[in-house]
Structures are given as structure tokens and as C-alpha cells.
Amino acid sequence: MPLFSKSPKKSTRLFFATDIHGSERTFRKFINAGKFYAADVLIMGGDIIGKMAIPIIQEGNGRYRATLQGTTERLEGEQALRDLTERIGTLGFYSKVMSEEELRALQDDPGAVEALFHVLARERLEQWIDLAETRLKDSDIKAYVTGGNDDYPDVLEALLGEDTHSIFGCEGKVIDLDGTHTMASLGYSTPTPWKTPREVSDEELGRIIDQMMAGVTDPSHCVFNFHDPPIDSTLDTCPKLDWSTDPPTQITEGGQVVLHGAGSRSVRKAIEAQQPMLGLHGHIHESRGVTHLGRTLCVNPGSEYAEGVLRGCLLTLQAGRVEGHQLTSG
């Protein structure tokens, strides 16, 4: 009989967040969450790019104006400009200071507007990568980031650098999380009324998942980091929309908004068939929650990025099981 029992295998603490849509404050909180929650691994589950760029017009003599959320604001001085830029960044928007002439030129050239948006989105993502490398360099914390359906492929290329030590792109890959558990990541979604950059049919999404699963030797020790939640799982509940209007409008019956499950059948099928230990999802901001599909714990932490609030989930993994989980907000 041995004098000492074997020590239990070390657990791994994950912090998961998603759908920050360009918000500067929310991303900084995400990177700081590693030390705050004593997490070993940070996972960002997609939709990291903002939705809008705001021109800030130079009017001369230190004066500027900008239209933000339907209101034209006039400001004076560099401190006021910095404050406005920070507020725009918190909302997840991008900004560019320009002259009246530059604005008129952009208004006459939709292609130039699109190109500028991509440049600003790429610049912010590159700044975030540099920030993560700086903040995490003296720790063992690793951050993994995937895109979502709203994220442009050319912007996501910033995550493909090979010289990073703490933050890594994981889109379309099966990675080793800790020597015991793997993670498969996929950012595409099924079609939406907004025709976002990375949408595919549910059937195509299923084929992509099947191809990825060929690289998973033990699904019971795998984390599915799939941006699209499984359909009718309570993690995908949102207002049903009329796609024929521009913009899409909510469908009501008897004065009440009609709700439905907007997730993916293919994601649900893969989870039910493979029974991974954990499913990490996002996409539907208002459907924050935790549920089980068989043995698989599925999570959608929700999103309040425009308020600078980081919603997340802290999870403890050990030997192919989720030993504990806690939804967080801050």
C-alpha cells in the first residue's frame, strides 16, 4: 500500500467573453481578466470588429464637430477631442479626424469609405494585440481570439502573426489548451438579416464542423468554441425579425414581440453527436445563460459592449469535466 496518494491533476481556469464589437474599454477589461480571475486561459469568441466609423471634422482654431448617435457635438481643444475619441472607442466605433474637403471626398466615394473602415479596424486590432503582448508578457496566461460573422477576413489576418507570445488567433484550428484538453474554434454563422461578412448556410456550417472534428481525437476532452449557438437551446433566443424591411423590424403578435431560436441546427447536431465537455457561444447578445445538451455544458455570456461592460464566464476544467462555472459582469 503506497504511503502517499497521487496528487490530483491540475485544473485549468478559462475566462470566456465574446461580441465586444470594437469596444476599447471592454477589450482592456478582457485582457485584465486573466490576472483578476486568476485564469490560465483567456478566450475571445468572435465579433471583435466595430460596426461604424465616425468622422471628426476640423473646423480650425482647435474646434471640431462630430455626429454621434444622431446628435451633432461641437468641441474645442485637444482634451475635449481626446475625451470624445475615448467615448467613441468605448461604444466600439472608430474615429478619424479630417477636414471638410476630406469628408466630401469620402462621401462621393463609397469604396473609399469601406477601405478606410477596414484600415481603422485593422489598426485597432493590431493595437489590441500589442496591448495583450505587453500586459501578459510576465505571466503564463494565454489569450486565444477567433473572429465572428461580423468580422472581415482581411482584418482578422492581423491575428495570424507568428511572433506573438501571449495572444493567438485560433480560427479554424484545433489547439491544445493545457496538455489535457483541446479547443476547436469556428466564427462563421448561419445567415442573418444584415448580410454580415462571414455567413454560410447551416448545411455548409455543418460540413466545416465535420472537417474540423477530423482533427479531434477525443471529443469528451474538447471545447467547442463556436460563435453560433445551438438552435433552440435558450442561448439563441431573440426577437423574430421581418427580413423584408430595411432595416429589419421586429415581428409582433397581439402587441407582444415574437421570440424564436436563431441559432444553428448544425452546431446543435454536432454537440449532441460528439458530446464535447464544453460549448462556448455568443452571437445573440441578449441570450445570456448556461444550459446542458446531454453532458455538454453550453455557455453564452451575452454582451453589453456599448456600455463598456464585460460579460463573461469563468470555468474550471479538469480531466474532461467542467468542475465549476460562474457568469461574470464588470
C-alpha positions as CSV (number, residue, x, y, z in Angstrom):
1,M,0.0,0.0,0.0
2,P,1.6,3.4,-1.0
3,L,2.4,5.8,1.7
4,F,1.2,8.8,-0.3
5,S,-1.7,9.0,-2.7
6,K,-1.2,10.5,-6.1
7,S,-1.7,14.3,-6.3
8,P,-4.8,15.3,-8.4
9,K,-4.2,16.6,-11.9
10,K,-4.0,20.3,-12.1
11,S,-7.2,22.1,-13.2
12,T,-7.4,24.8,-15.8
13,R,-9.3,28.0,-15.4
14,L,-10.8,29.6,-18.5
15,F,-12.3,33.1,-18.9
16,F,-14.5,33.4,-21.9
17,A,-16.1,36.5,-23.4
18,T,-17.4,37.4,-26.8
19,D,-19.0,40.0,-29.0
20,I,-17.1,43.1,-27.9
21,H,-17.6,44.8,-31.3
22,G,-14.6,47.1,-31.2
23,S,-15.1,48.4,-27.7
24,E,-11.8,49.7,-26.3
25,R,-12.8,49.6,-22.7
26,T,-14.3,46.1,-22.9
27,F,-11.2,44.6,-24.6
28,R,-8.9,46.1,-21.9
29,K,-11.1,44.5,-19.2
30,F,-10.9,41.2,-21.1
31,I,-7.1,41.3,-21.1
32,N,-7.0,42.3,-17.4
33,A,-9.5,39.5,-16.5
34,G,-6.7,36.9,-16.6
35,K,-5.0,38.2,-13.5
36,F,-8.2,39.4,-11.9
37,Y,-9.8,36.0,-12.0
38,A,-6.6,34.0,-11.8
39,A,-7.3,32.4,-15.2
40,D,-4.9,30.3,-17.1
41,V,-6.5,30.9,-20.5
42,L,-8.5,33.8,-22.0
43,I,-10.8,33.1,-24.9
44,M,-12.5,35.7,-27.1
45,G,-15.3,34.1,-29.1
46,G,-15.8,36.4,-32.0
47,D,-17.3,39.6,-33.4
48,I,-14.4,41.7,-32.3
49,I,-14.6,44.4,-35.0
50,G,-16.7,47.5,-34.5
51,K,-19.7,48.5,-36.6
52,M,-19.1,52.1,-37.5
53,A,-16.6,54.9,-38.2
54,I,-17.2,58.4,-37.0
55,P,-15.6,61.3,-38.9
56,I,-14.4,64.2,-36.6
57,I,-14.3,67.4,-38.6
58,Q,-11.6,70.0,-38.0
59,E,-13.2,73.5,-38.1
60,G,-10.0,75.4,-37.4
61,N,-8.7,77.2,-34.3
62,G,-8.8,74.0,-32.2
63,R,-12.5,73.4,-32.9
64,Y,-14.1,70.2,-34.0
65,R,-17.5,68.7,-34.7
66,A,-18.8,65.1,-34.9
67,T,-22.2,63.5,-35.2
68,L,-22.6,60.7,-32.7
69,Q,-25.7,58.7,-32.1
70,G,-27.8,61.2,-34.1
71,T,-26.5,64.3,-32.2
72,T,-24.0,66.8,-33.6
73,E,-21.5,67.7,-31.0
74,R,-19.1,70.7,-31.1
75,L,-16.0,70.8,-29.1
76,E,-12.9,72.9,-28.6
77,G,-9.4,71.9,-27.5
78,E,-7.3,68.8,-27.5
79,Q,-8.6,67.5,-24.2
80,A,-12.1,67.6,-25.5
81,L,-11.0,65.8,-28.6
82,R,-9.4,63.1,-26.6
83,D,-12.5,62.7,-24.4
84,L,-14.7,62.3,-27.5
85,T,-12.3,59.8,-29.1
86,E,-12.3,57.8,-25.9
87,R,-16.1,57.8,-25.8
88,I,-16.4,56.7,-29.4
89,G,-13.9,53.9,-28.7
90,T,-15.9,52.7,-25.7
91,L,-19.0,52.5,-27.9
92,G,-17.0,50.2,-30.2
93,F,-16.8,52.8,-33.0
94,Y,-13.8,54.0,-34.9
95,S,-12.9,57.7,-35.5
96,K,-10.9,59.7,-37.9
97,V,-10.1,63.4,-37.7
98,M,-10.4,65.0,-41.2
99,S,-11.0,68.3,-43.0
100,E,-14.3,69.3,-44.7
101,E,-12.7,68.6,-48.0
102,E,-11.6,65.0,-47.0
103,L,-15.2,64.4,-45.7
104,R,-16.7,65.5,-49.0
105,A,-14.3,63.3,-51.0
106,L,-15.3,60.3,-48.9
107,Q,-19.0,61.0,-49.3
108,D,-18.5,60.9,-53.0
109,D,-16.6,57.5,-52.9
110,P,-18.3,54.6,-51.1
111,G,-15.3,52.4,-51.9
112,A,-13.0,54.8,-50.1
113,V,-15.3,54.8,-47.1
114,E,-15.2,51.0,-47.0
115,A,-11.4,50.9,-47.4
116,L,-11.0,53.5,-44.5
117,F,-13.2,51.4,-42.3
118,H,-11.1,48.3,-42.9
119,V,-7.9,50.3,-42.2
120,L,-9.3,51.7,-38.9
121,A,-10.5,48.2,-37.8
122,R,-7.1,46.6,-38.6
123,E,-5.2,49.3,-36.8
124,R,-7.3,48.8,-33.6
125,L,-6.9,45.1,-33.7
126,E,-3.2,45.5,-34.1
127,Q,-3.1,47.9,-31.1
128,W,-5.1,45.3,-29.1
129,I,-2.5,42.6,-30.0
130,D,0.3,44.9,-28.8
131,L,-1.6,45.6,-25.6
132,A,-2.1,42.0,-24.9
133,E,1.5,41.2,-25.5
134,T,2.5,43.9,-23.1
135,R,0.1,43.2,-20.4
136,L,0.5,39.4,-20.4
137,K,4.3,39.1,-21.1
138,D,5.2,38.5,-17.5
139,S,2.6,35.8,-16.9
140,D,1.8,32.3,-18.2
141,I,-1.7,33.5,-19.3
142,K,-2.5,32.7,-23.0
143,A,-5.3,34.6,-24.9
144,Y,-7.0,33.0,-27.9
145,V,-9.1,35.0,-30.3
146,T,-11.4,34.0,-33.1
147,G,-13.5,36.1,-35.4
148,G,-17.2,36.1,-35.7
149,N,-19.7,36.6,-38.5
150,D,-19.3,40.4,-38.4
151,D,-15.5,40.3,-38.8
152,Y,-13.8,40.9,-42.1
153,P,-11.2,38.3,-43.2
154,D,-8.6,40.9,-44.1
155,V,-8.8,42.5,-40.7
156,L,-8.6,39.1,-38.9
157,E,-5.3,38.5,-40.7
158,A,-3.7,40.6,-38.0
159,L,-4.1,37.6,-35.7
160,L,-2.0,35.4,-37.9
161,G,1.4,36.8,-36.8
162,E,3.9,34.2,-35.8
163,D,5.9,36.3,-33.4
164,T,3.3,36.7,-30.6
165,H,3.9,35.0,-27.2
166,S,0.7,35.6,-25.4
167,I,-2.2,36.2,-27.8
168,F,-3.0,33.9,-30.7
169,G,-5.6,33.6,-33.5
170,C,-7.4,30.3,-33.2
171,E,-9.9,30.5,-36.1
172,G,-10.5,27.2,-37.8
173,K,-8.0,25.4,-35.6
174,V,-7.9,22.6,-33.0
175,I,-5.4,23.7,-30.4
176,D,-4.0,22.1,-27.3
177,L,-5.3,24.2,-24.3
178,D,-3.3,22.6,-21.5
179,G,-1.9,19.2,-22.4
180,T,-5.2,17.5,-21.4
181,H,-8.0,19.5,-23.2
182,T,-8.3,20.7,-26.8
183,M,-10.4,23.5,-28.3
184,A,-11.9,23.7,-31.8
185,S,-12.9,27.3,-32.9
186,L,-15.2,28.5,-35.6
187,G,-16.5,32.0,-36.1
188,Y,-19.0,31.7,-39.0
189,S,-22.7,32.0,-38.5
190,T,-25.8,31.0,-40.4
191,P,-27.5,33.8,-42.5
192,T,-28.7,36.9,-40.7
193,P,-30.9,39.8,-42.0
194,W,-27.8,42.1,-42.0
195,K,-25.8,40.0,-44.5
196,T,-22.6,40.1,-42.5
197,P,-19.2,39.3,-43.9
198,R,-18.9,35.7,-42.7
199,E,-22.2,33.9,-43.1
200,V,-22.8,30.4,-44.6
201,S,-25.7,28.1,-44.9
202,D,-26.4,25.8,-42.0
203,E,-25.5,22.9,-44.2
204,E,-22.1,24.4,-45.1
205,L,-21.5,25.2,-41.4
206,G,-22.1,21.5,-40.7
207,R,-19.6,20.5,-43.3
208,I,-17.0,22.8,-41.9
209,I,-17.6,21.4,-38.4
210,D,-17.3,17.9,-39.7
211,Q,-13.9,18.7,-41.3
212,M,-12.7,20.3,-38.1
213,M,-13.7,17.4,-36.0
214,A,-11.5,15.1,-38.0
215,G,-8.6,16.7,-36.1
216,V,-10.2,15.9,-32.7
217,T,-9.1,12.6,-31.3
218,D,-11.2,12.8,-28.1
219,P,-14.3,15.0,-28.2
220,S,-15.0,14.3,-24.5
221,H,-11.9,16.4,-23.7
222,C,-12.7,19.1,-26.3
223,V,-14.1,22.6,-26.0
224,F,-16.3,23.7,-28.9
225,N,-15.6,27.5,-29.3
226,F,-18.4,28.0,-31.9
227,H,-19.7,31.6,-32.3
228,D,-23.1,30.5,-33.4
229,P,-25.1,28.9,-30.5
230,P,-27.1,25.7,-30.9
231,I,-30.6,26.3,-32.1
232,D,-33.4,26.3,-29.5
233,S,-31.0,25.9,-26.6
234,T,-32.1,29.1,-24.7
235,L,-28.7,30.6,-25.7
236,D,-30.1,31.8,-29.0
237,T,-33.4,33.3,-28.1
238,C,-34.1,36.7,-29.7
239,P,-36.8,38.8,-31.3
240,K,-38.0,37.3,-34.6
241,L,-37.4,39.8,-37.5
242,D,-39.1,40.7,-40.7
243,W,-36.2,40.4,-43.2
244,S,-38.2,42.2,-46.0
245,T,-37.9,45.6,-44.4
246,D,-34.8,47.9,-44.3
247,P,-33.7,47.8,-41.6
248,P,-35.3,44.6,-40.4
249,T,-38.2,45.1,-37.9
250,Q,-39.4,43.1,-35.0
251,I,-42.5,40.8,-35.6
252,T,-45.2,41.2,-33.0
253,E,-48.4,39.3,-32.3
254,G,-51.1,40.7,-30.0
255,G,-48.8,43.6,-29.1
256,Q,-46.0,41.2,-28.0
257,V,-42.7,40.7,-29.6
258,V,-42.3,37.2,-31.1
259,L,-39.2,35.4,-29.8
260,H,-37.5,32.5,-31.5
261,G,-34.3,30.5,-31.5
262,A,-31.9,32.0,-34.1
263,G,-29.0,29.5,-33.6
264,S,-27.6,26.7,-35.8
265,R,-29.1,23.3,-36.3
266,S,-25.6,22.0,-37.4
267,V,-24.0,23.3,-34.2
268,R,-26.7,21.6,-32.1
269,K,-26.3,18.3,-34.1
270,A,-22.5,18.3,-33.6
271,I,-22.8,18.9,-29.9
272,E,-25.4,16.2,-29.4
273,A,-23.4,13.7,-31.5
274,Q,-19.9,14.5,-30.2
275,Q,-20.8,15.4,-26.6
276,P,-17.8,17.7,-26.0
277,M,-17.2,18.8,-22.4
278,L,-18.0,22.4,-23.1
279,G,-19.6,24.7,-25.7
280,L,-18.6,28.4,-25.8
281,H,-21.0,30.5,-27.8
282,G,-22.1,34.1,-28.5
283,H,-23.7,35.9,-31.4
284,I,-27.0,36.5,-29.6
285,H,-26.2,39.3,-27.2
286,E,-29.4,39.2,-25.2
287,S,-29.4,35.5,-24.6
288,R,-27.0,35.2,-21.7
289,G,-27.1,31.9,-19.9
290,V,-25.9,28.4,-19.3
291,T,-27.5,25.1,-20.3
292,H,-26.8,21.4,-20.9
293,L,-27.1,19.4,-24.1
294,G,-26.5,15.9,-22.8
295,R,-23.2,16.0,-20.9
296,T,-22.1,19.2,-22.7
297,L,-22.2,22.4,-20.7
298,C,-23.1,25.3,-23.1
299,V,-22.5,28.9,-22.3
300,N,-23.4,32.3,-23.8
301,P,-22.1,35.1,-21.6
302,G,-24.1,37.8,-23.5
303,S,-22.7,41.2,-24.4
304,E,-23.1,44.8,-23.3
305,Y,-20.1,46.1,-25.1
306,A,-21.6,49.6,-25.9
307,E,-21.8,50.3,-22.1
308,G,-18.2,49.2,-21.6
309,V,-19.5,46.2,-19.6
310,L,-17.5,43.0,-19.9
311,R,-19.8,40.0,-19.6
312,G,-18.0,36.7,-19.3
313,C,-17.9,33.2,-17.9
314,L,-15.2,31.7,-15.6
315,L,-14.9,28.0,-15.9
316,T,-12.7,25.3,-14.3
317,L,-11.8,22.3,-16.4
318,Q,-10.3,19.1,-15.0
319,A,-9.9,15.6,-16.6
320,G,-12.5,16.2,-19.3
321,R,-15.1,17.7,-17.0
322,V,-16.3,21.2,-16.2
323,E,-15.8,21.3,-12.4
324,G,-17.4,24.7,-12.0
325,H,-18.6,27.8,-13.8
326,Q,-19.7,31.3,-13.0
327,L,-21.2,34.0,-15.1
328,T,-19.4,37.4,-14.5
329,S,-20.1,41.0,-15.3
330,G,-17.9,44.1,-14.7
